[in-house]
Amino acid sequence: MNEERIIFESGSLKLEGLLAKPDGPGPVRAGIVCHPHPLYGGSMYNNVVDAALQAIWELGWASLRFNFRGVGESEGDHGGGAGEAMDAAAAVKFATSQAGVRPDGAVLVGYSFGAVAAMTAAPEIKDLGALVLVALPIRMADAAALKKFGGPIVLAVGDNDSYCPADRLEAIHKELGTRSQLKIIEGADHFFGGYEQELAEALAAMLKSV
């Protein structure tokens, strides 16, 4: 899928991103991907972001990856989480306003810190189709926030993830009930090195039903 560089607004800030839309008749759903922690080198150029994009493209959807405020060419400074949640919501609004893209049913994907931003933003986004949380860092996250979003939730984690212990994520999955799906990838840690293809395939399979 060919991506084009775009600029969109989050409040008074201009953020950079890469937008891709499939050829052919639309409208199609959109998948928006939030990257890991900016203060630890996270950006939209990341192996797990790439895996999420692979899953989105396999389904024939449009995609938007973007840099949070203060990252790359995006304006502003790190927002401590609240600002990044605003960025995630703005990214969904931008993606779903594009020609050939459905205004509803978008899927918001977050990896690590990006999962916290996505989880925080999701309840405030109108007509969001699903929330995908990859390696949600449970110590940083208020899991109760998940109850504020009433739509489908997709969870993925490696069984060697020290930031997101698989048993704790499984407990959250069970508490969410039937609207939640969970994939635990054996052998993977928080960074999914060498497990990107397995992650992409798992995400695509789970997203087919949301």
Secondary structure, DSSP 8 states (H G I E B T S, - for coil): --EEEEEEEETTEEEEEEEE--SSS--B-EEEEE-S-GGGT--S--HHHHHHHHHHHHTT-EEEEE--TTSTT--S---TTHHHHHHHHHHHHHHTTSTTB-SS-EEEEEETHHHHHHHHHGGGSTTEEEEEEES--TTT--GGGGGG--S-EEEEEETT-SSS-HHHHHHHHHHHGGGEEEEEETT--TT-TT-HHHHHHHHHHHHTT-
